[in-house]
């Protein structure tokens, strides 16, 4: 049944590789050991470590094991001592039968690095069986006219032992008629022949009983006996004759019990009883008698039990034909058993590891051997695994194969593989064996956490409550186990001036972000920071994302009136000539709102006036204009109350009080009008006052021009106080923010307001637009640069 077996993937036919990974195989003569049969279990065979030239501990370190050809564990390797011991009592006759020498083949396998040594164990025979005759008594009918020197072959004894322990000699009990002659066959066995020394005389002695003894060559020798009963017959001068000396036939091993194997035939020309022929087996083993049976009358040989080609390839049957007179003839029948494909291939797994770490290079997962008990084409095999798998089979020696990976595996692509190793023979019909292996890919931390977004934008309304949840970030990791557990953290801000630690915090487990304190839109409109996600692998991998927080404005600032001043100082009086046309610009209420968007959109409304209908306020820009022509009957002094309201929800508002003085012309001095004096009584004094006022106005005008020049110089030098310019005390805020540029100020113009100093009531005011420096604008200081009011003392109102 020794055949050359091949194994390669169905779709990839490759040449056999007899050397892989430095696999070395000892020569065919290596490792010839012997042991006596019936030796006790644990009997010493050889010190394998010493025989292989290895250290004792190296056998265990390299995973050394012993595998026999028939998958029976006859031997046991002690990895600690390196001794090779018997695993059970070995019966040579049961293992090898009559075959001599009795050789058991096995392999010595080592995993790291992979090596195979071929070895053989010879089981030496002990003389533990005595010769046994199948028939305890043999009857011979010898005619009395038999010539001296005639030899009669006797049935030999059976001895399962081999070599010198098998049968070596036969003896016969002492007598005067016969002696034993030892003859050999072409098969190397001896058999006894009874030789006639002296002619028989039936009338003198009709029967003899002799004892045939078989002796083996053991020490001490063993023996077996059989009785030979000789009957002297009258003369029968014709013996039966077979038509063929040798019959040959072929029988399939799957032939049913009772099948006719062959028919033998012998003829005897004698008549009567001497011509009647009977057939029987002669000198055959017990195995043949249990396998076949012969019809004594017809010579037909039938199958008594099923044949098995893998156990016995052929049988030799000795057939004897005896006539009624005791004469006999013999022939031989050769039965050849034909093999059929009745044995599927076998797969014997030597080692297997079902776990492999991803990203590992080419790795051996399993080592196995295949065999088929059939022969010829029925015993040839091919071996393969399914396609589209990152694995391959590599043949080694002695029908061993190595299952290994083609390259690094990726657990995130596929974590489990079900590999089916299929072994198919080439018989008809083809038989196959499948072996399922499950390979699990263990995780390696090779994937960094990935955020669901590269950047996040979060919105939070100002004046929020502390510890408010403002949003979340999320990251996932394609790895598994602790390699996929993500921890979130805030990364150090790039802007070192940003107090990130006091603004936000992050939950390390789920990525929730919280505002730590109340935010003020007017102080901080937006800020950004980076968050990191780190897994718990070793080494840990991380990634980061950008988070931008936009603070939403709330209407938490009321409008603030910049002009006229509402700080409780002397009221600013607006002068209006009585000759002014309808729509004459009296003044402009200037206000700002610290909020943004619609929360900073301002509207103006005249709430109260001394004389309703005389003045009106433009709702969008706060300009106060005359609504009709003035007359002499209109009072000289007027007080206006203007409401400034933003567009927030709910809206916030402020009020501004205006004082308006009607004059006949800009040259008329302003004097307080007496409340109860008659006009005629004051005429003379009024003339004097007018002259004085005219002179004062002229002086004041000149002083104002000089002061204007000085203030311009102060502004350019950005000094707090230059030549007569001083910063007055008042309840003005330190800064006012109008991000959107709304309110009554815009980027297109500024107002410069100068008030006369040293007077409790303002006698003169002039309004002048100033073009802003656009290139110097800063978005965070638009209002501060776009709205600057300067009074006659030279200070800025921002």
Secondary structure as UniProt FT lines:
FT   TURN            10..11
FT   TURN            21..22
FT   TURN            28..29
FT   STRAND          32..36
FT   TURN            37..38
FT   TURN            41..42
FT   STRAND          44..47
FT   HELIX           48..52
FT   HELIX           56..61
FT   TURN            62..63
FT   STRAND          65..68
FT   TURN            69..70
FT   STRAND          75..78
FT   TURN            79..82
FT   STRAND          83..86
FT   HELIX           92..96
FT   TURN            97..98
FT   STRAND          102..110
FT   TURN            111..114
FT   STRAND          115..124
FT   STRAND          137..143
FT   TURN            144..145
FT   TURN            148..149
FT   STRAND          151..153
FT   HELIX           163..165
FT   STRAND          167..172
FT   STRAND          178..184
FT   TURN            186..187
FT   STRAND          190..196
FT   TURN            202..204
FT   STRAND          207..216
FT   STRAND          223..233
FT   STRAND          241..242
FT   STRAND          246..252
FT   TURN            253..254
FT   TURN            257..258
FT   STRAND          260..263
FT   STRAND          266..267
FT   HELIX           272..275
FT   STRAND          277..281
FT   HELIX           286..291
FT   STRAND          292..294
FT   TURN            296..298
FT   STRAND          300..303
FT   TURN            309..311
FT   STRAND          314..323
FT   TURN            324..325
FT   STRAND          328..338
FT   STRAND          346..352
FT   STRAND          355..357
FT   TURN            358..359
FT   STRAND          364..371
FT   HELIX           376..379
FT   STRAND          381..385
FT   STRAND          391..395
FT   TURN            398..399
FT   STRAND          400..405
FT   TURN            411..413
FT   STRAND          416..425
FT   STRAND          432..442
FT   STRAND          450..451
FT   STRAND          455..461
FT   TURN            462..463
FT   TURN            466..467
FT   STRAND          468..472
FT   STRAND          475..476
FT   HELIX           481..484
FT   STRAND          486..490
FT   TURN            496..497
FT   HELIX           500..503
FT   STRAND          504..506
FT   TURN            508..510
FT   STRAND          512..515
FT   TURN            521..523
FT   STRAND          526..535
FT   STRAND          542..552
FT   STRAND          560..563
FT   STRAND          573..577
FT   TURN            578..579
FT   TURN            582..583
FT   STRAND          585..588
FT   STRAND          590..592
FT   HELIX           597..600
FT   STRAND          602..609
FT   TURN            612..613
FT   STRAND          615..617
FT   TURN            619..621
FT   STRAND          623..626
FT   TURN            632..633
FT   STRAND          637..646
FT   STRAND          653..663
FT   TURN            666..667
FT   HELIX           679..717
FT   TURN            723..724
FT   TURN            739..740
FT   TURN            743..744
FT   TURN            747..748
FT   STRAND          749..755
FT   STRAND          765..770
FT   HELIX           774..776
FT   HELIX           779..781
FT   HELIX           782..786
FT   STRAND          789..790
FT   TURN            792..793
FT   STRAND          796..797
//
